[in-house]
Amino acid sequence: MKSELIKPNHLDRKAVVYVRQSSPQQVINNQESLRLQYALRQRACELGWHEADIDVIDADLGLSGAAASHRHGFKELVARVTLGEVGLILSIEVTRLARNCSDWYPLLDVCGHRGCLIADRDGIYDPGTPNGRLLLGLKGTISELELHTIRGRLTAGLLAKAERGELAVQLPTGFVRDPSGVVTQDPNCEVQERIALLFESFLSAQTAAKVMRTFIARGIALPRRDRDGEVCWRRPTVAAITTMLKNPAYAGAFVYGRTCQKLSKLPGARPVKSPRPGMDWRIVVKDKYPAYISWETFEKITAMLRDNRAEYLRTKSRGIPRDGAALLHGITWCGECGHKMVVRYKGGSQYVCNHLHQQHGVPVCQCLRAAPIDTQVAIAFLEAVAPAEIDALSRARKAQRQADEALRRAEEQQVQRLRYQATLAERQFNRVDPDNRLVASELERRWETALSELRRAEEALARRYLPVPHQSVGVDPHLRAKVVALGERLPAIWADPATRREHRKALLRCLIEKVVMRRSARDKAEVRIVWRGGATTELIVMMPVNSLAALPRYAEMERRICELAAKGLYDDQIVQILADEGHRSPWRGTAVLPSTVRGIRLRHGIKAVHRQTRWPPVKGCLTVTQLAERLNIPTKWIHTQLRRGAIRAIHEPSGRYLFPDTDQAMHAIRQLREHHIKTVDLTGGHHENQGYQ
């Protein structure tokens, strides 16, 4: 039946039937609704349109009408209306067009501007008239409210079921749901023990990458689920291991709302899912599943994974120990502003606090050289570490043996599973008709593949575990003595170049929670070590400076050197006095060097009263240097003759040689120099010369 709203200009254009259902399940199950929507073609014919002028847009089947960004059929409809090609839009109800007023009203504006009518089961409306726009606006508002009502009703039921822990979510590997809905552990013992081994290995290795390398080195596979939900064995990866470690179901907890939707930064893209922190999970029901680990162990593992991420500025984590020169990376904090410090290796290892610089553009808070701080912290650590205890060693050996046995049991179970698969392939091959070569050849190939995998696994297991004599779990007396010696040699082992840097850092983190540092002076830094347990140690670390003048006590040291040099003291004596008074070198942080004293003394024009030597002068005797100057001969020649025994002189316990300061001794040495005699004995009161025969 025609309507008075339909004009000839409407009939000159197309009539478009828009077909949509909200989900793929509705497309499959609600066939009657789909038939009614396609039947709108007949109503368009009754309203006066020819069959050839009626188009159907059904590109949005299975898509929700809550938004238009992902509905290509709705976009096509709006575009055709804008171009003036459509005279009538037909839909079973306006909710099929849009359930969002932000999409509905722009369509009404375009239809009113282009003179396009909208029709549903209740009637025909003209968006260009006030009454038509009012009715269509009310229908759009009601449809939007209906969407929220339906969604709220469904969500309320889902949340109520989730709060009881009865919501049937997809279970991770290691759990199965029986027909009654009760969740139990997988009856496959290999799956159970492999998951338990994964958690034990991580608690020992403390990083997912090390667990992966251990499993791959031993050829141990990891149980995972395929797209059909069946258990399959795959090569372990860091992502798979981390996913299993972070899943609270293994701690026996049902968790709902571990992710949230965030709008994508790309225009027109769908919202993306991002993980929520553990404290923001929507619903947590503990002790709902049979647990592989305790909840406390799960929280410990989560904290370790979070701490292993080296995001110093955003998450304030420590990161795993790495092979860098800085010993304290990841555990250093600024004593000025309280933010985490980072490591900079350009220009030498340095601890830098640049958080405020990156966030607000202010200058860098402080920058400290790492070498002197690392040295003092290492000394404090070695002093705090007591010699290893025998009981601790026994526990460590027992834990290591248990870990090795668990790995070996996993490999044996893997061999047992491969043996079963080979036997199953053999039975399948024996049951096939030999004349059916198309099937027999494929089963034979599967049998050979299973046998090859079994043979490789058995050979690897045999190579790895050679027969060894039985070893006791306890610690024998010989090993006890070694442990005591190890505790005494710990500083030497620490300084050994063969000890890797990451091992030193891991040892430090066993006792040290963090290190707070602040530069109190140009050449001084205050370092506070916070030990695990809350105890603290305060250190004053002398920092290197770039010149002597940068030392705070340089003027005092220069004045003191001039005073002592004017009194006739030797440079090494001045060095000892300066060390007792607390003066130091600017570069190494150690005692003042004799060369520094000599340079300051000469710069002030103070010459040494006597030639600087290590020993005081002896009256009536000459040293090697003085003898060489007296006779104008090289000191090297004198040392050579002393070493050969051609000259025998007084040899003091300190290592110094003394020669009598007499004319006879000088004459004898000249004779030896001119090869007139072979030896000269200057040890007694007289001189014995032996000439050539």
Sequence and secondary structure as in RCSB ss.txt:
>XXXX:A:sequence
MKSELIKPNHLDRKAVVYVRQSSPQQVINNQESLRLQYALRQRACELGWHEADIDVIDADLGLSGAAASHRHGFK
ELVARVTLGEVGLILSIEVTRLARNCSDWYPLLDVCGHRGCLIADRDGIYDPGTPNGRLLLGLKGTISELELHTI
RGRLTAGLLAKAERGELAVQLPTGFVRDPSGVVTQDPNCEVQERIALLFESFLSAQTAAKVMRTFIARGIALPRR
DRDGEVCWRRPTVAAITTMLKNPAYAGAFVYGRTCQKLSKLPGARPVKSPRPGMDWRIVVKDKYPAYISWETFEK
ITAMLRDNRAEYLRTKSRGIPRDGAALLHGITWCGECGHKMVVRYKGGSQYVCNHLHQQHGVPVCQCLRAAPIDT
QVAIAFLEAVAPAEIDALSRARKAQRQADEALRRAEEQQVQRLRYQATLAERQFNRVDPDNRLVASELERRWETA
LSELRRAEEALARRYLPVPHQSVGVDPHLRAKVVALGERLPAIWADPATRREHRKALLRCLIEKVVMRRSARDKA
EVRIVWRGGATTELIVMMPVNSLAALPRYAEMERRICELAAKGLYDDQIVQILADEGHRSPWRGTAVLPSTVRGI
RLRHGIKAVHRQTRWPPVKGCLTVTQLAERLNIPTKWIHTQLRRGAIRAIHEPSGRYLFPDTDQAMHAIRQLREH
HIKTVDLTGGHHENQGYQ
>XXXX:A:secstr
   TT  HHHHTSEEEEEEEESSHHHHHH HHHHHHHHTHHHHHHHTT  GGGEEEEEEEET  TT STT HHHH
HHHHHHHTT EEEEE SSGGGT S HHHHHHHHHHHHHHT EEE SS EE TTSHHHHHHHHHHHHHHHHHHHHH
HHHHHHHHHHHHHTT       TTEEE TTS EEE S HHHHHHHHHHHHHHHHH SHHHHHHHHHHHT  EEEE
 TTS EEEE   HHHHHHHHH GGGGT EEE  EEEE  SSTT   EEEE  GGG SEEE S S  SS HHHHHH
HHHHHHHHS  TTTT       S S TTTTSEEETTT  B EEE TTS EEEE HHHHHH    SEEEEHHHHHH
HHHHHHHHH     HHHHHHHHHHHHHHHHHHHHHHHHHHHHHHHHHHHHHHHHHHS TT HHHHHHHHHHHHHH
HHHHHHHHHHHHHHS       SS  HHHHHHHHHHHHTHHHHHH TTS HHHHHHHHHHHEEEEEEEEEETTEE
EEEEEETTS EEEEEEE   SSGGGSTTHHHHHHHHHHHHHTT  HHHHHHHHHHTT   TTTSSS  HHHHHHH
HHHTT   SS   SS   TTEE HHHHHHHHT  HHHHHHHHHHTSEE EE TTS EEEE SHHHHHHHHHHHTT
SEEEEE SSSS EEEE  
